[in-house]
Amino acid sequence: MSDNKVIAGPLYRMLGRAGSSVIYVRSYLTRCARLERERREAQRPEMERRAVREVTREGTTETPFLELVPDWFEFVPRENRFFQDWDESSASAERVYAHWALDICDYDHKGTREVGFVPRPLHLPDERLGVGGASVHFLMDRVEAIDREVGVPFGWFFLITHGNRVEPEVGQTIAKGLRDQRVILPNRDARVLLRWAERPYGF
């Protein structure tokens, strides 16, 4: 049939769970950050009153919580960090959606809106990687092999955030190797890994 005889179409409709998971990711990430910011701002009076008590032989001291955690109100949700780390690392050479699917949640719980997602890897290495007493140089060889296997530079790092095939301890061990100048990574990947090691997140 020629194109001029087509009245309309084709038309598609997604049913069930898949239909509820169609989102515009950029707007969704903005929503995640906004809701987290609003949730923390609502707790500001409580957090400004909160103190951490420490008992020692010399006596008892109380330190305001916000002095110990001054960036508490600047918390970045793990969903936003996942995409930020992808964009700022060597993985950005690949499209994230070619390698990860997002299992979306957006619901009300006791009057509070909860939003987020769990990233699901589309390509997994055959074997699970843990530290198990291995040297940092052995781990570097293995994560480079994983990158080749999954087809993404620095792809092993994002598997760490999921924890299904590469254990988070691998990332901490390599981060320590970077700090001790025993191993090297591209500068952009080193920055992402060290930032994660200082404040880990996972799904």
VEXMIKOL-132150 format. One record per atom (N, C-alpha, C): atom name; x negated, y, z. Coordinates in steps of 0.001 Angstrom, whole numbers, plus 500000, padded with zeros to 6 digits. Atoms other than C-alpha are relative to their C-alpha. Layout:
R atom      x      y      z
R   CA      X      Y      Z
...
This chain:
R atom      x      y      z
R    N 499148 498807 500000
R   CA 500000 500000 500000
R    C 499115 501239 500000
R    N 500790 498780 500049
R   CA 498650 503437 499122
R    C 500279 500856 501225
R    N 499875 499171 498807
R   CA 498092 506017 501859
R    C 501226 500903 499961
R    N 498871 499070 500058
R   CA 500873 508288 500560
R    C 501334 499320 500275
R    N 498771 500711 499662
R   CA 503458 505577 501296
R    C 500077 499645 501487
R    N 500003 500278 498566
R   CA 502472 505285 504973
R    C 500697 501141 500719
R    N 499242 498956 499308
R   CA 505017 507175 507088
R    C 499271 500456 501253
R    N 500727 499660 498772
R   CA 503108 507047 510377
R    C 499248 498775 500458
R    N 500667 501132 499385
R   CA 500662 504958 512257
R    C 498580 499811 499522
R    N 499434 500920 499002
R   CA 499164 502806 513259
R    C 500089 500644 501382
R    N 499817 499501 498649
R   CA 500391 503500 516792
R    C 499616 498908 500982
R    N 500438 500964 499005
R   CA 498918 501843 519870
R    C 500497 500438 501371
R    N 499641 499711 498622
R   CA 500072 501591 523450
R    C 499288 498994 500891
R    N 500722 500882 499088
R   CA 497947 500201 526290
R    C 500905 499663 501172
R    N 499090 500474 498965
R   CA 499821 498123 528837
R    C 499236 499533 501227
R    N 500555 500573 498783
R   CA 499203 497047 532406
R    C 498875 500832 500564
R    N 501081 499328 499290
R   CA 496049 497861 534315
R    C 499146 500847 499070
R    N 500840 499246 500933
R   CA 494119 498965 531248
R    C 500594 501363 499711
R    N 499368 498731 500299
R   CA 496681 501660 530544
R    C 499819 501011 501106
R    N 500156 499082 498875
R   CA 496264 503121 534023
R    C 498557 500442 500174
R    N 501414 499715 499815
R   CA 492482 503269 533606
R    C 499423 500867 498890
R    N 500492 499138 501067
R   CA 492253 505552 530572
R    C 499839 501408 500563
R    N 500273 498698 499400
R   CA 490599 508762 531748
R    C 499035 500784 499126
R    N 501034 499149 500568
R   CA 488555 511697 530552
R    C 498941 500139 501082
R    N 500956 500184 498913
R   CA 485393 511028 532516
R    C 499490 501322 500549
R    N 500533 498734 499503
R   CA 484078 514593 532715
R    C 500970 500648 500988
R    N 499003 499443 499086
R   CA 487334 515804 534269
R    C 500112 499157 501264
R    N 499891 500897 498853
R   CA 487431 512760 536513
R    C 498859 500235 500986
R    N 501137 499728 499121
R   CA 483943 513464 537876
R    C 500177 501337 500714
R    N 499712 498716 499366
R   CA 484935 517071 538512
R    C 501005 499827 501129
R    N 498990 500266 498973
R   CA 487954 515789 540430
R    C 499383 499284 501199
R    N 500670 500710 498899
R   CA 485794 513390 542471
R    C 499240 500976 500894
R    N 500800 499045 499233
R   CA 483460 516210 543498
R    C 500893 500978 500753
R    N 499115 499029 499355
R   CA 486310 518621 544244
R    C 500701 499398 501212
R    N 499301 500630 498883
R   CA 488227 516175 546444
R    C 499060 499728 501169
R    N 500969 500230 498929
R   CA 485094 515259 548385
R    C 499651 501310 500700
R    N 500313 498692 499420
R   CA 484262 518943 548881
R    C 501147 500490 500881
R    N 498845 499568 499218
R   CA 487799 519709 550067
R    C 500143 499173 501274
R    N 499900 500868 498832
R   CA 487764 516714 552410
R    C 498996 500421 501075
R    N 501025 499599 499031
R   CA 484547 517875 554035
R    C 500263 501398 500556
R    N 499675 498658 499506
R   CA 485627 521501 554242
R    C 501102 499934 501047
R    N 498924 500149 499016
R   CA 488752 520370 556083
R    C 499456 499549 501352
R    N 500605 500468 498755
R   CA 486441 518818 558684
R    C 499011 501003 500591
R    N 501012 499044 499551
R   CA 484311 521952 559102
R    C 500128 500355 501485
R    N 499927 499659 498568
R   CA 485706 523008 562520
R    C 499505 498866 500898
R    N 500436 501150 499196
R   CA 485170 519498 563884
R    C 498486 499816 499916
R    N 501431 500234 500168
R   CA 481667 519186 562411
R    C 499168 501096 500659
R    N 500733 498912 499349
R   CA 480634 522595 563743
R    C 499975 499826 501515
R    N 499989 500264 498553
R   CA 481592 521427 567244
R    C 499199 498757 500368
R    N 500624 501286 499701
R   CA 479956 518018 566948
R    C 498524 500162 500349
R    N 501407 499992 499598
R   CA 476635 517431 568681
R    C 499530 498568 500203
R    N 500615 501310 499793
R   CA 474263 514493 568912
R    C 499255 500044 501327
R    N 500608 500025 498666
R   CA 473283 513631 572471
R    C 498864 498990 500033
R    N 501162 500876 499865
R   CA 469865 512164 573182
R    C 499571 499979 501459
R    N 500392 500177 498601
R   CA 468937 510766 576579
R    C 498579 499455 500044
R    N 501389 500424 499842
R   CA 465249 510524 577446
R    C 499634 500052 501477
R    N 500459 499936 498612
R   CA 463197 510278 580614
R    C 499980 501431 500515
R    N 500067 498591 499597
R   CA 462912 514057 580601
R    C 501380 500604 500230
R    N 498652 499473 499819
R   CA 466674 514493 580553
R    C 500842 499794 498756
R    N 499047 500129 501099
R   CA 469567 514883 578153
R    C 500000 501277 499170
R    N 499924 498849 500907
R   CA 469566 517135 575113
R    C 501121 499774 498999
R    N 498958 500058 501024
R   CA 472325 517944 572656
R    C 499589 500896 498837
R    N 500363 499262 501210
R   CA 471601 519011 569084
R    C 501220 500068 499094
R    N 498863 499910 500927
R   CA 474321 520361 566785
R    C 499801 499083 498792
R    N 500073 500952 501111
R   CA 475090 517784 564123
R    C 499527 500676 498715
R    N 500335 499334 501257
R   CA 474777 520341 561311
R    C 498556 500488 499966
R    N 501435 499721 500014
R   CA 471241 521179 562410
R    C 499221 498772 499554
R    N 500653 501243 500397
R   CA 470327 517541 561901
R    C 500314 499639 498551
R    N 499579 500308 501379
R   CA 472260 517230 558617
R    C 500502 501296 499358
R    N 499564 498681 500485
R   CA 472286 520770 557165
R    C 500710 499977 498652
R    N 499368 500057 501324
R   CA 473418 519629 553714
R    C 501247 499120 499997
R    N 498838 500887 499908
R   CA 476437 517665 554962
R    C 501136 500458 499091
R    N 498916 499474 500835
R   CA 478829 519958 553064
R    C 499643 499984 498515
R    N 500437 500025 501394
R   CA 476803 519572 549861
R    C 499917 498575 499458
R    N 500030 501404 500388
R   CA 477332 515822 549608
R    C 500507 499814 498570
R    N 499610 500296 501384
R   CA 477498 514538 546015
R    C 500521 498567 499946
R    N 499457 501365 500064
R   CA 479793 511532 545447
R    C 499134 499088 499141
R    N 500828 500967 500723
R   CA 478118 508378 544212
R    C 500371 499933 498524
R    N 499586 500033 501404
R   CA 480172 508494 541001
R    C 499296 501093 499199
R    N 500685 498896 500673
R   CA 478711 511885 540114
R    C 498500 499739 499909
R    N 501435 500280 500008
R   CA 475217 510771 541069
R    C 499644 498969 498937
R    N 500261 501023 501016
R   CA 475458 507731 538783
R    C 499811 500652 498632
R    N 500103 499346 501306
R   CA 476093 509918 535731
R    C 498862 501015 499976
R    N 501121 499059 499942
R   CA 473607 512564 536869
R    C 498678 499264 499810
R    N 501240 500765 500117
R   CA 470890 509934 537241
R    C 499816 499459 498586
R    N 500102 500475 501385
R   CA 471693 508503 533817
R    C 499527 501133 499086
R    N 500336 498868 500868
R   CA 471503 511934 532180
R    C 498570 500487 500208
R    N 501315 499449 499675
R   CA 468227 512830 533933
R    C 498879 498975 499895
R    N 501011 501053 500091
R   CA 466410 509537 533315
R    C 499817 499556 498553
R    N 500250 500537 501343
R   CA 465052 507638 530332
R    C 501201 499253 499446
R    N 498812 500722 500460
R   CA 468345 505740 530195
R    C 500867 500857 499091
R    N 499160 499103 500799
R   CA 469913 508813 528572
R    C 499778 499831 498501
R    N 500199 500300 501420
R   CA 468444 507614 525273
R    C 501110 499102 499468
R    N 498893 500875 500368
R   CA 471384 505172 525274
R    C 501312 500592 500511
R    N 498680 499586 499527
R   CA 475116 505843 525587
R    C 500388 499125 501188
R    N 499686 500749 498789
R   CA 476200 504858 529073
R    C 501128 499005 499760
R    N 498841 500872 500193
R   CA 479472 503362 527801
R    C 499682 498786 499132
R    N 500415 501187 500742
R   CA 477578 500957 525564
R    C 499467 498923 500939
R    N 500621 500929 499058
R   CA 476213 499323 528703
R    C 500780 499825 501301
R    N 499242 500070 498756
R   CA 478678 499992 531522
R    C 501472 500283 499738
R    N 498572 499695 499946
R   CA 482436 499855 532017
R    C 500307 500534 501393
R    N 499639 499398 498721
R   CA 484163 501772 534805
R    C 501314 499412 500492
R    N 498792 500524 499361
R   CA 486647 500093 537128
R    C 500562 501125 500872
R    N 499498 498756 499424
R   CA 488747 503127 538071
R    C 500982 499740 501135
R    N 498947 499994 498983
R   CA 490716 503728 541253
R    C 500427 501449 500239
R    N 499429 498673 499752
R   CA 493003 506704 541894
R    C 501352 499764 500663
R    N 498789 500345 499269
R   CA 495628 506316 544611
R    C 500097 500840 501271
R    N 499775 499324 498723
R   CA 497118 507797 547778
R    C 499946 498986 501123
R    N 500101 500871 498824
R   CA 496228 506244 551128
R    C 500304 500827 501238
R    N 499565 499287 498798
R   CA 498124 507536 554163
R    C 499962 501510 499791
R    N 499916 498578 500294
R   CA 498652 510879 552493
R    C 498728 500622 499470
R    N 501273 499492 500510
R   CA 495055 511218 551302
R    C 499722 499382 498638
R    N 500297 500509 501329
R   CA 494123 510928 547666
R    C 498590 499432 499954
R    N 501286 500677 500130
R   CA 491307 508474 546988
R    C 499715 499792 498515
R    N 500387 500201 501394
R   CA 489488 508531 543659
R    C 498574 499462 499961
R    N 501350 500529 500153
R   CA 486407 506733 542433
R    C 499976 498932 498924
R    N 500109 501121 500925
R   CA 485129 503932 540275
R    C 498839 499114 500426
R    N 501121 500926 499853
R   CA 482889 500899 540358
R    C 499483 499705 498601
R    N 500538 500311 501325
R   CA 480564 500613 537346
R    C 499756 498500 499857
R    N 500178 501424 500280
R   CA 480513 497151 535783
R    C 499033 499842 498829
R    N 500968 500155 501098
R   CA 477431 496199 533732
R    C 500528 499070 498921
R    N 499578 500828 501126
R   CA 478193 494843 530279
R    C 498917 499013 499588
R    N 501123 500883 500332
R   CA 474752 493258 529933
R    C 499222 499734 501284
R    N 500691 500369 498770
R   CA 473138 491365 532794
R    C 498763 499167 499690
R    N 501146 500898 500148
R   CA 469681 489814 533105
R    C 500376 498600 500460
R    N 499659 501386 499678
R   CA 469712 486050 533363
R    C 499745 499666 501461
R    N 500382 500362 498642
R   CA 468020 485931 536757
R    C 500136 501188 500943
R    N 499922 498986 498960
R   CA 468556 487825 539982
R    C 498590 500335 500477
R    N 501323 499570 499552
R   CA 465577 489867 541184
R    C 500081 500568 501411
R    N 500148 499487 498648
R   CA 464756 490335 544850
R    C 498528 500196 500303
R    N 501404 499754 499643
R   CA 461597 491337 546679
R    C 499324 498693 500373
R    N 500501 501320 499633
R   CA 460918 488056 548449
R    C 498501 499905 500180
R    N 501439 500038 499784
R   CA 457349 488969 549347
R    C 499170 500295 498767
R    N 500740 499732 501238
R   CA 456423 489863 545753
R    C 499280 501343 500089
R    N 500742 498741 500029
R   CA 453857 492580 545089
R    C 500736 501015 499137
R    N 499349 498955 500773
R   CA 454930 495909 543661
R    C 499626 499890 498521
R    N 500407 500150 501398
R   CA 452949 495147 540489
R    C 500794 498886 499320
R    N 499151 501059 500550
R   CA 454857 491899 539995
R    C 501403 500534 499736
R    N 498659 499444 500176
R   CA 458121 493774 540504
R    C 500054 500933 498797
R    N 500029 499118 501168
R   CA 457094 496365 537920
R    C 500049 499189 498708
R    N 499951 500861 501188
R   CA 456455 493591 535400
R    C 501411 499469 499780
R    N 498662 500575 500118
R   CA 459859 492099 536152
R    C 501036 501042 499572
R    N 498980 499012 500375
R   CA 461848 495340 535913
R    C 499796 500463 498557
R    N 500232 499667 501406
R   CA 460171 496163 532601
R    C 500584 498916 499093
R    N 499394 501093 500765
R   CA 461261 492730 531366
R    C 501522 500117 500013
R    N 498546 499816 499911
R   CA 464797 493448 532602
R    C 500458 501099 499051
R    N 499648 498929 500938
R   CA 464845 496704 530637
R    C 500087 499473 498572
R    N 499975 500561 501355
R   CA 463992 494785 527483
R    C 501201 499071 499829
R    N 498905 500969 500074
R   CA 466619 492170 528299
R    C 501358 500685 499859
R    N 498695 499325 500043
R   CA 469486 494627 528850
R    C 500042 501100 498952
R    N 500024 499042 501098
R   CA 468342 497033 526134
R    C 500113 501451 500405
R    N 499935 498615 499518
R   CA 468083 500193 528253
R    C 498714 500335 500741
R    N 501135 499577 499184
R   CA 464957 502020 529437
R    C 500485 500445 501373
R    N 499630 499695 498612
R   CA 465119 502330 533236
R    C 501347 499379 500375
R    N 498714 500643 499723
R   CA 468181 500098 533091
R    C 500021 499249 501314
R    N 500062 500743 498738
R   CA 466978 498109 536103
R    C 500457 500853 501174
R    N 499608 499131 498889
R   CA 467556 501141 538324
R    C 501512 499986 500192
R    N 498546 499937 499883
R   CA 471270 501246 537551
R    C 500573 498660 500440
R    N 499598 501292 499455
R   CA 471546 497529 538227
R    C 499793 499968 501512
R    N 500204 499892 498551
R   CA 470160 498364 541684
R    C 501218 500630 500661
R    N 498851 499333 499385
R   CA 473081 500699 542340
R    C 501210 499082 500041
R    N 498908 500974 499994
R   CA 475410 497828 541511
R    C 499669 498820 500903
R    N 500455 501032 499080
R   CA 473336 495254 543397
R    C 500304 498578 499599
R    N 499591 501338 500407
R   CA 474537 492290 541366
R    C 498833 499146 499535
R    N 501127 500751 500540
R   CA 471266 491306 539705
R    C 498648 500503 500503
R    N 501251 499451 499485
R   CA 468580 493620 541124
R    C 500285 500576 501388
R    N 499713 499588 498627
R   CA 468507 494061 544893
R    C 499447 501399 500277
R    N 500476 498647 499683
R   CA 468179 497599 546310
R    C 498594 500029 500582
R    N 501345 500030 499421
R   CA 465022 496537 548174
R    C 498919 500090 498923
R    N 500952 499874 501108
R   CA 463315 496301 544775
R    C 499730 501477 499726
R    N 500167 498572 500227
R   CA 463935 500007 544253
R    C 499201 500668 501103
R    N 500740 499405 498884
R   CA 462670 500895 547720
R    C 498521 499620 499935
R    N 501393 500438 500091
R   CA 459509 498839 547174
R    C 499260 500747 498896
R    N 500645 499275 501096
R   CA 458771 500486 543828
R    C 499859 501480 500351
R    N 500106 498601 499568
R   CA 459508 503924 545306
R    C 498805 500182 500934
R    N 501167 499923 499112
R   CA 456939 503238 548035
R    C 498709 499886 499193
R    N 501167 500112 500863
R   CA 454487 502138 545348
R    C 499698 501301 499269
R    N 500195 498688 500629
R   CA 455045 505470 543599
R    C 499376 500986 500980
R    N 500523 499063 499001
R   CA 454444 507436 546788
R    C 498554 499678 500357
R    N 501370 500420 499677
R   CA 451293 505401 547465
R    C 499080 500045 498782
R    N 500758 499896 501253
R   CA 450167 505971 543837
R    C 499427 498653 499559
R    N 500412 501334 500431
R   CA 449945 502243 543197
R    C 500622 499628 498661
R    N 499341 500233 501285
R   CA 452340 502279 540232
R    C 500439 501343 499447
R    N 499525 498764 500622
R   CA 453603 504878 537787
R    C 501278 499716 499220
R    N 498813 499999 500844
R   CA 456873 505629 536036
R    C 499998 501311 499229
R    N 499820 498686 500628
R   CA 457791 508335 533538
R    C 500494 501008 501039
R    N 499697 498999 498976
R   CA 458146 511582 535484
R    C 501487 500102 500303
R    N 498561 499832 499775
R   CA 461894 511850 534977
R    C 500574 498806 500752
R    N 499514 501188 499300
R   CA 462449 508264 536141
R    C 499501 499976 501440
R    N 500543 499948 498640
R   CA 460172 508734 539140
R    C 500828 500944 500869
R    N 499194 499045 499225
R   CA 462201 511778 540233
R    C 501336 499386 500396
R    N 498704 500618 499711
R   CA 465469 509858 539977
R    C 499851 498913 501064
R    N 500184 501100 499048
R   CA 464125 506823 541850
R    C 499680 500523 501395
R    N 500373 499476 498685
R   CA 462545 508849 544661
R    C 501174 500719 500657
R    N 498803 499355 499449
R   CA 465732 510881 545075
R    C 500961 498950 500550
R    N 499139 501082 499524
R   CA 467716 507658 545350
R    C 499426 499354 501258
R    N 500622 500653 498847
R   CA 465202 506143 547787
R    C 500181 500824 501267
R    N 499810 499124 498840
R   CA 465577 509163 550060
R    C 501441 499976 500479
R    N 498578 500055 499646
R   CA 469366 508993 549949
R    C 500679 498981 499091
R    N 499466 501051 500879
R   CA 470497 505641 548521
R    C 501518 500072 499853
R    N 498569 500207 500208
R   CA 473916 505022 547045
R    C 500171 498705 499233
R    N 499725 501240 500714
R   CA 475530 501927 545633
R    C 501495 499785 499897
R    N 498587 500287 500245
R   CA 478815 500394 544551
R    C 500321 498565 500431
